[in-house]
Amino acid sequence: MPRFAFLGAGNLASAMVDGLLAKGVVAQTDLSCLGGAGRSAPDLAARTGIGLAKSLEELTAKADTLVIAFKPQHLAAADPRLAALTAGKLVISVLAAKRLDRLATTFPAARNLVRAMPNTPSRIGAGMTVWCSRVPLSGADRTAVDALLGALGHALEIDEVLMDTAAVVSSCGPAFLFEFAAALRDGGVAGGLPPAMAQALAVEGVLGAARLLARTGADPEELRRQVTSPNGVTLAGLRRMEARDFRGLMRETVLAAKTRSEEMSRDA
């Protein structure tokens, strides 16, 4: 089985470690981490029992796959020794807006590079990760990628040209949904519900609707039609959404986030 080393030990690295161990994909001895000056890496190692490296050399010595999970802005100041230390290794980056060609300047001798963008539901194993690789993966490397990203939930391989848009839909999408849930809650409060009741109804309504959508495989429009009676209550609300061009607003939201992602990639 692959041996994973995590450079960075924050929330995302923690989620990956938890998922790998929970699914029994690897043993604690096959995982190690190294963080910055804070307590994230020691705390992760203490909580999970994985190895805590004292240096980059120790971190990379036995691992065949290095997961880059520090903050994206730190890539520019990454230790130059990483170029040699990652020679012949698979490098998987979860850094937002860092393209494969940019990663190749820091890890020029890696046997392959993978750019992945998980989302926040990955914390509970319900994530959706889009990813791409610099060159086609070998069988062994695909096994490693599938194991790592599968520990977070679902994963989808795409062309890098689609990454900015796909990452917005899957990774920013939860934030947009949280905003919708908050707006639905606030609407309930405006209609006279106690805040706690409105919160519970909004959360459970969104959760149930998402499950129904996923399990039926139906188009959202079909499920909407099934709950909308002629001249009924739902239709009255939907007509107000249409009048305010709700879909147009969401389209603009996605495109605005995509534009910012492209700007960040160019700045890098």
N, C-alpha and C positions, 0 to 999 in steps of 0.2 A: 504493500500500500504506500501511497505517497507520504512524504514527510513535509509538513507545512511549517514555515517560519513567518511570523507576522511582524513587520516593521511598522509599529504603531499599534496601540492597544486600547483604543477608544471604544465607543459604543458598537461600531460596525464590526471591528475585529472581535469584540466580545461576543457578538451575535453569531459570528461564523464559528468561533471556538465552541460555543454552547451547542450549536446545531450539529457540528461534526461529532462531538462527544455523545450527544443525546441519541444520534442515529447509529452510533457504534461504527462509524466509518473508519476512524483511526483511534489509536490508543493515546493516552496522555503523553506517553514518551515520544510520540511522533509529532508533537506540537511544541512550539516554543515562541516566545515573543520578546520584543525589545521596544521600549518606549522612550520618551524624552525625560525631562527632569522631574516630571510629576509622578503621581502614585499609580497611574493607570496600569502600567505593565506589572509591577509587583502585586497589585491588587488582583489583577486577572490571573496571574500565576498562582497566587495563594488560594483564590476561590475555586479554580478548576483543576489544579494539580499539574498544569503543563509547565514546561521548562521556562526559566527566566534567564535569558542570555545577558552576559555582562558586556558584550562588545559585538560589533558587526561581524567580526571574524567568527566568534562563537555562534552567533545566530545563523550564519550561512554555511557553517562547516558541514553539517550533516543533512541539512534540508535540500531537497531537490526542487522545491517550489517556494518562492518568496512572494508573500502577499504584501503589497504596498498599501498601507492603511493609515498613514499619517495625514495631516491636513494638506489639502491641495497646494496651498500657498508655500508650503515648505519644500516643494520639489525643486525649486530654483536653487535652494541652498543645500541640496542633498549632498551627503559625503561623497567626494569623488572616488573613494575606494570602492563604492558600490559597482562601478564599471567592471573591475576585475573580480570582485567577490561574487558577482552574479553570472560570470562567464559559464555557459553551458547549462544554466538553470532556467526553469520556467518562471517568468515574472508575471504576476497577476496584479493589476492596479485597480483600485476602487476609488481613484481620485477623480472628482468631478471635473469635466471639461479639459482633461488632459489626453490629447490625442496620441495615437500610437507612434507617429513620427516624433513627437516631443518626448515620449517615454524612451524611444530608441536612443536619444542623445545621452540619457543618464544610464541606460542599461544596454550599451551597444553590443555586448557579446552574449546576451541572453539567448538561449536556444529558441525561445519564442516569447512573445509579449501578448498579454490578454488585457483588454480594457473592459471593465465591467462596471455597471451602474446599478447597484441594488436600491431598494426603497425602504422606508422606515418600517413597514410591516414585517420586514425581515427579522426584526427583533423577536417576533413571536413565531417564526417559522412560516409566515404567510406572505412572504415577499414575492416580488416579481423583479427579476434581474435581466437586463439586456446586456449582451456582451459581444465582442468581436475579437479576432486575433490578427496578428500581423501577417502570419502565413498559416496555411492549414495546419491544424493540430495533428500530432501523431496520436496513435491509439492510446498510449499511456498518458499523454498530456490531456487528452479529452476525458479520460477517466478521472484525472485529478480535478479538472475544471468542473465536471459534472458533480463530483463529490462535494466540492467546496460550495458551489452555488446552489446545489440541491439541498444543502444544509439550511439554506435561508428560505426555501420555498420553491417557486417555479423559476425557470431560466429560459431565455430565448436568444439564440445566436442570430445576429443580424449583420448586414454590411455597415461599415463604419460611417458611410455617408448618411445613414439613417439615424445615427446615434443621438444627435442633438434633439431631434423630434421625439424619438422613442423614449429617451430618458425623461423628457418633459412629461409625456403622457404617463409613464410608469412611476417615475420618481417624484415629480412635482404633483402628479395627480392626487396622491393622498392629501396633500396640503389643500388642494382645491376642494376635495371632498369634505375635509374638516371644516372649511369655511362654509360650504353648503349646509353641513349639519348644524353649524352655529347659527346660520341664518334661519334655518327651519325651526330651531329652538326659539330664537328670538321672535319669530312669527307666532309661535304658540303662546309665548309670554304676552305679546301684544293682544292676543285674542282672549286673555284672561287666565291662562294656565299658571300655576305656581312654577317658578324656574326649575326646580328639581324634577317635577313631573314632565315639563316640556323637554328637558335634557334627556330623560329616560326614553320618552316616546320618539324623539328625533334619532337617538343613537340606535335603538332597536329597530326602528323603521328602516333606516339606512342599511343596517347590518342584514336584516332579513331580505330586503330588496336585492342587495348585492349577492347574497347566497342563492336566491331564486334565479337571478340572471346567470350566475355561473353554472348552476346545476342543470338548468333547462337548455342552455346553449342557444336560447332564442335571441332574436334581435331585440334591443331595448325598445324599439318602436312597437314591436308586437306585444310585449308585456305591458307597455303603456296603454295600448289599445284595449287590452283585456280588462283594465281597471277603470276605463273611462266610459261612462254611460252618456248617451245623448242628453244634452242640457242638464247634466248632473253637476255635482259638487267639484269633482276632479277636473272636469272640462272647464269650469269657471276659472280655476287656478291656472290651468295650462294656457288658457287664452290670455291671461295677464302676462305669463312668461313669454308667450309669443309676441305680444304687443311690445314688450320691452326688449325683444330680440335676445332672449337668453342664450340661444345657440350661437348667435353672432358674437356675444360677449365671451363665451367660452372659447370660441375659435380665436378671437383676438388675444385672450389670455394665454393660450398655448403658443401662439406665434410670438407673442412678446417674450415669453420665457425662452423659446427657441433662439430668438435673436440674441438675447443676453448670453445664452450658452455659447453661441458662435463667437460673440465678442470676447468672452473669457478664454476661449480656445486660441483665438488670434493673439490676445494679450500675452498668453503663456509662451 
